Amino acid sequence: MADFKKIRARAAQRKGGEKELASLLGPLPDNAAVADIPDDRILSTMAERVFAAGFVWRVIEQKWPGFEEAFLRFEPKRLLFQPDDFWHELASDQRIVRNPQKIRSVRENAAFVERVSGEHHGFGQFLADWPAGDQVGLMAYLGKHGSRLGGHTGQYFLRWLGWDAFVLSGDMVAALRDAGLDIGENPTSKKDLEKIQIQINQWVADTGLPRRHISRILAMSIGENHSPQALREYTGEEE
């Protein structure tokens, strides 16, 4: 495997220097702090990432105040008390993006959040307690028990909350392959994901960097070289 120092140096050169690169890495994640996030904000973030998947993020962000109103501030208990008519009417509610499958996922994820929260004294506490070096296991759990939380959606959900998550974007995967990791172009198999987790954990041990920063450095080291200004202007943090 390539030395991560070389990967970082290449990313810095592409972005105009180490100082510029460092400014693009985002804040330090804090898994422990996720424990303090209330369940309604957990569910809100889940829903935002689900609705943003395959859609223009900027549009979702601009409409989000309407989503908050329509979905009763995403309070799980309150949503679970709503009758079927409430959910049917949301399919024609102009305050939101009217996608019936994604609307249904909010109802299903409200039950998911409520159940896990009851078992772990808060969904945020559940996430904070999950081992940082086993994101792949957490992704599998979210994908199995949550609604529409598989793949990139689950990864971005974790990152948006401040959990120390890597995101398997096309550029990040290309950088891993370029560095010598034997994985497929679309690494979704359990074997490939385990290889990725092991390698990122090794780079964390070698560099002391959080997984979030390692992920972003990898993504910025290869592929189309977006300018720092373009990256800052982009809504969200897609790599």
C-alpha positions as CSV (number, residue, x, y, z in Angstrom):
1,M,0.0,0.0,0.0
2,A,1.1,3.5,-0.7
3,D,2.4,5.6,2.2
4,F,-0.5,8.0,3.2
5,K,2.0,10.9,3.4
6,K,2.4,10.6,-0.4
7,I,-1.3,10.6,-0.9
8,R,-1.7,13.6,1.3
9,A,1.1,15.4,-0.5
10,R,-0.6,14.8,-3.8
11,A,-3.9,16.1,-2.5
12,A,-2.2,19.2,-1.2
13,Q,-0.5,19.9,-4.5
14,R,-3.8,19.6,-6.3
15,K,-5.6,22.0,-3.9
16,G,-2.9,24.7,-3.8
17,G,-0.9,23.7,-0.7
18,E,-1.2,22.0,2.7
19,K,-2.9,25.0,4.3
20,E,-5.6,25.0,1.6
21,L,-6.1,21.3,1.9
22,A,-6.4,21.5,5.7
23,S,-9.1,24.2,5.3
24,L,-11.2,21.7,3.2
25,L,-11.2,18.8,5.7
26,G,-14.0,20.1,7.8
27,P,-14.3,20.1,11.6
28,L,-12.9,17.3,13.8
29,P,-15.6,14.7,14.4
30,D,-16.6,13.8,17.9
31,N,-18.4,10.5,18.3
32,A,-18.9,11.1,22.1
33,A,-20.8,14.3,21.4
34,V,-23.3,12.4,19.2
35,A,-24.7,11.0,22.4
36,D,-26.2,14.4,23.2
37,I,-28.1,14.7,20.0
38,P,-31.9,14.3,20.7
39,D,-33.9,11.7,18.8
40,D,-35.9,14.3,16.8
41,R,-32.6,15.7,15.4
42,I,-31.4,12.2,14.6
43,L,-34.6,11.4,12.7
44,S,-34.5,14.8,11.0
45,T,-31.0,14.1,9.7
46,M,-32.0,10.6,8.6
47,A,-34.9,12.0,6.6
48,E,-32.8,14.8,5.1
49,R,-30.2,12.4,3.8
50,V,-32.9,10.0,2.5
51,F,-34.7,12.8,0.6
52,A,-31.3,14.2,-0.7
53,A,-30.3,10.8,-2.1
54,G,-30.5,11.0,-5.9
55,F,-31.8,14.6,-5.7
56,V,-30.3,18.1,-5.8
57,W,-29.0,18.7,-2.2
58,R,-29.4,22.4,-2.5
59,V,-33.2,22.1,-3.2
60,I,-33.7,19.8,-0.2
61,E,-31.8,22.2,2.0
62,Q,-33.9,25.2,0.9
63,K,-37.1,23.3,1.5
64,W,-36.1,21.8,4.8
65,P,-38.1,24.3,7.0
66,G,-41.2,23.0,5.3
67,F,-40.2,19.4,5.9
68,E,-39.8,20.3,9.6
69,E,-43.3,21.7,9.7
70,A,-44.9,18.9,7.7
71,F,-43.2,16.1,9.7
72,L,-44.0,17.6,13.1
73,R,-40.4,18.6,13.9
74,F,-39.5,14.9,13.5
75,E,-40.5,13.9,17.0
76,P,-40.6,10.1,16.8
77,K,-43.3,9.5,19.4
78,R,-45.6,12.2,18.0
79,L,-45.2,10.8,14.4
80,L,-45.9,7.3,15.5
81,F,-49.2,8.4,17.0
82,Q,-50.4,9.8,13.7
83,P,-53.1,7.9,11.7
84,D,-52.7,6.6,8.2
85,D,-54.6,9.6,6.8
86,F,-51.8,11.9,8.1
87,W,-49.2,10.0,6.0
88,H,-51.4,9.8,2.9
89,E,-51.9,13.5,3.0
90,L,-48.2,14.2,3.0
91,A,-48.0,12.7,-0.5
92,S,-49.7,15.9,-1.8
93,D,-48.1,18.3,0.7
94,Q,-46.3,21.1,-1.3
95,R,-44.0,21.9,1.6
96,I,-42.0,18.7,0.9
97,V,-40.7,16.6,-2.0
98,R,-43.7,14.4,-2.6
99,N,-42.0,11.0,-2.9
100,P,-44.3,8.3,-1.4
101,Q,-41.5,5.8,-0.7
102,K,-39.4,8.3,1.1
103,I,-42.3,9.6,3.0
104,R,-43.0,6.1,4.2
105,S,-39.3,5.8,5.2
106,V,-39.8,8.6,7.7
107,R,-42.6,6.6,9.4
108,E,-40.5,3.5,9.4
109,N,-37.4,5.3,10.7
110,A,-39.4,7.0,13.5
111,A,-40.2,3.5,14.8
112,F,-36.5,2.5,14.3
113,V,-35.3,5.5,16.2
114,E,-37.8,5.0,19.0
115,R,-36.9,1.3,19.4
116,V,-33.2,1.8,19.5
117,S,-33.5,4.9,21.7
118,G,-35.5,2.9,24.2
119,E,-32.9,0.1,24.3
120,H,-29.9,2.4,24.6
121,H,-31.1,5.5,26.4
122,G,-31.1,7.6,23.2
123,F,-30.3,6.8,19.6
124,G,-27.3,9.2,19.8
125,Q,-26.0,7.2,22.8
126,F,-26.3,4.1,20.7
127,L,-24.1,5.7,17.9
128,A,-21.6,7.1,20.4
129,D,-21.1,3.7,21.9
130,W,-20.5,1.9,18.6
131,P,-16.8,1.2,18.1
132,A,-15.3,3.9,15.8
133,G,-13.2,1.3,14.1
134,D,-16.2,-0.7,12.9
135,Q,-18.1,1.7,10.7
136,V,-18.7,-1.2,8.3
137,G,-20.6,-3.0,11.0
138,L,-22.7,0.1,11.8
139,M,-23.5,0.6,8.1
140,A,-24.7,-2.9,7.9
141,Y,-26.9,-2.4,11.0
142,L,-28.4,0.8,9.6
143,G,-29.0,-0.8,6.3
144,K,-30.7,-3.8,7.8
145,H,-32.8,-2.2,10.5
146,G,-33.4,1.3,9.1
147,S,-35.4,2.3,6.0
148,R,-33.4,3.5,3.0
149,L,-30.3,3.9,5.1
150,G,-28.0,1.6,3.1
151,G,-25.1,2.7,0.9
152,H,-24.0,6.3,0.7
153,T,-27.2,7.5,2.5
154,G,-26.1,5.8,5.8
155,Q,-22.6,7.0,5.4
156,Y,-23.6,10.7,4.9
157,F,-26.1,10.3,7.8
158,L,-23.3,9.4,10.1
159,R,-21.1,12.2,8.9
160,W,-23.8,14.8,9.1
161,L,-24.3,14.0,12.7
162,G,-20.6,14.4,13.4
163,W,-19.8,10.7,13.8
164,D,-16.3,10.0,12.4
165,A,-17.4,8.5,9.1
166,F,-15.7,7.8,5.8
167,V,-17.7,8.1,2.6
168,L,-17.1,5.6,-0.2
169,S,-17.4,8.1,-3.0
170,G,-16.2,7.3,-6.5
171,D,-13.0,9.3,-6.0
172,M,-12.3,7.8,-2.6
173,V,-12.6,4.3,-3.9
174,A,-10.4,5.2,-6.9
175,A,-7.8,6.5,-4.6
176,L,-7.9,3.3,-2.5
177,R,-7.4,1.2,-5.6
178,D,-4.7,3.5,-6.8
179,A,-2.9,3.1,-3.5
180,G,-2.9,-0.7,-3.9
181,L,-6.0,-1.9,-2.1
182,D,-7.4,-4.9,-3.9
183,I,-11.1,-4.0,-4.1
184,G,-13.7,-3.7,-6.8
185,E,-14.7,-0.4,-8.5
186,N,-18.0,-0.6,-6.7
187,P,-17.0,-2.2,-3.3
188,T,-20.2,-3.4,-1.8
189,S,-19.2,-7.0,-0.8
190,K,-18.5,-7.8,2.8
191,K,-15.0,-8.8,1.8
192,D,-14.2,-5.5,0.1
193,L,-15.8,-3.4,2.9
194,E,-13.7,-5.3,5.5
195,K,-10.5,-4.6,3.5
196,I,-11.4,-0.9,3.4
197,Q,-12.1,-0.7,7.1
198,I,-8.9,-2.4,8.0
199,Q,-6.8,-0.1,5.7
200,I,-8.5,3.1,7.0
201,N,-8.0,1.9,10.6
202,Q,-4.3,1.4,9.8
203,W,-4.0,4.9,8.4
204,V,-5.7,6.3,11.5
205,A,-3.1,4.5,13.6
206,D,-0.3,5.7,11.4
207,T,-1.3,9.4,11.1
208,G,-3.5,10.2,14.1
209,L,-6.1,11.6,11.7
210,P,-9.8,11.0,12.0
211,R,-11.4,8.7,9.4
212,R,-13.4,11.7,8.1
213,H,-10.2,13.5,7.2
214,I,-8.6,10.4,5.7
215,S,-11.6,9.9,3.6
216,R,-11.6,13.5,2.3
217,I,-7.9,13.5,1.6
218,L,-8.2,10.4,-0.4
219,A,-11.1,11.8,-2.4
220,M,-9.2,15.0,-3.1
221,S,-6.0,13.2,-4.2
222,I,-7.5,11.8,-7.5
223,G,-10.2,12.4,-10.1
224,E,-11.5,15.7,-11.3
225,N,-9.7,18.5,-9.5
226,H,-12.4,20.8,-8.2
227,S,-11.2,24.1,-7.0
228,P,-11.2,24.9,-3.3
229,Q,-13.8,27.6,-3.9
230,A,-16.1,25.2,-5.8
231,L,-15.8,22.7,-2.9
232,R,-16.7,25.4,-0.3
233,E,-19.7,26.6,-2.4
234,Y,-21.1,23.1,-2.8
235,T,-24.0,22.4,-0.6
236,G,-23.1,19.5,1.6
237,E,-19.8,17.6,1.5
238,E,-20.0,15.2,-1.4
239,E,-16.5,14.1,-2.3
